[in-house]
């Protein structure tokens, strides 16, 4: 399934590239309990910035989204800023990284990891 086929505007979506990269990284770590966590913190040149980490633990108030065996975790504070977003994985001149395509962002910085609402 492509991201367009599974897109949910009321939630957060993972692109096929992101799903495959998470599957690859989990296999490399040999730990099927790893889940990708996306979160928002204050800072960056536009006011907020995206963060990504792998986590084994799911908090009681986390939202857990599943796609092709991959789990994406989002805490409640971050979820409000990420509704309708797509988490993607990109490789380019800036290196390889997870990125967020966020329709709620009114401005972003040049690197794409910082935004404002």
N, C-alpha and C positions, 0 to 999 in steps of 0.2 A: 504494500500500500504506500502511496506517496503522501507527503504532508498535506497536499491539497485535498486528498480523499478523506483524511482523518482529522482535518482542521476543526477545532472546537473554539468558537469565538468567546465562550464563557470560561475557558480554561487556559492552560498553557500547553503548547504542542512541541513535540520533538520532530525535527526533520529526519529524513532517512539517513543523512550523513552523520547526524548526531547519534542516532540509535546505533549505527554500525561502529562508530568510534567508541562509544561506551562499551558495547559488546566486546570489542577488541581489547580495551584497557582492562576490563574485568577478567577476561581470559588470561591476559598477561600476568595479572596479580594472583590468579588462581583462587579467587575469592568471590563466590557467587552471591555473597551477602552485600556487596558494594552497590550503592545507589548514588546517582548523580544528584547533588544538591545545588540549586541555584538560589542566590540570595541577593538582597539589596542592602548596601551600607551607605551612610553619608560620606561624602568626600568626592574626590575627582574634580576636574575642572568645571563640570556642569552641575554639581550639587549631589548627585547620587551616582553610585557605581555598582556594576554587577560583580558578583563573586561566584565562583564554582569550586566545589570540593566533592570528594567522594566520602560517603558516610555509610557505616553499617547500621547505625541506630536510627530509628524513626521515633520522633517525639509524638506525644499524644495529640498535639494540635497541628502537626504537619499535614499538608495535603500531599498525597502520594498519587502520582499519575503513572500509568503503565503503557508501554508501547513495545511490542515485539519482545517481551521479556525484560525490558529495561525499565527501571523505576526512577522517576524524577521526583525529588522531594522539594517542597517549598514551605517555608514557615508562614504563619498568618500575616505578619507585617509586610513581608515581601510580596505575597500573593496579590494584594490590592494594587500593586504597581505593575504586575506582570500579566494580568488578565488579558487574553487575546494575543499574547506574544508567542513567538516561535523561537525555540532554542536550536541553534544550528552549529555546525562545526565547519571551520574554514581553514584552508592552508593557502598561504600567499607570502608576499614579501615581508609582511609583519610577523610571520611565523605561523604556527598552528595553534588554534585556540577555539574554544566554544564562544559563541556570540549570541546575543539576544536581538531579535528583530521585534521591537516593541512599538506598537501603534499608539501607546499612551505617551511616549516621549515627545515633548514639544521642541527639544533641542538636544543635540549630542555633540560630543567633542570629536576631534579628528580621529582618535584611535578607536572610537566606538564603544569604549568600556565605561563611559561616563555619560549621564543624561540628566535632563531636568523635565519636570512635569508642569 
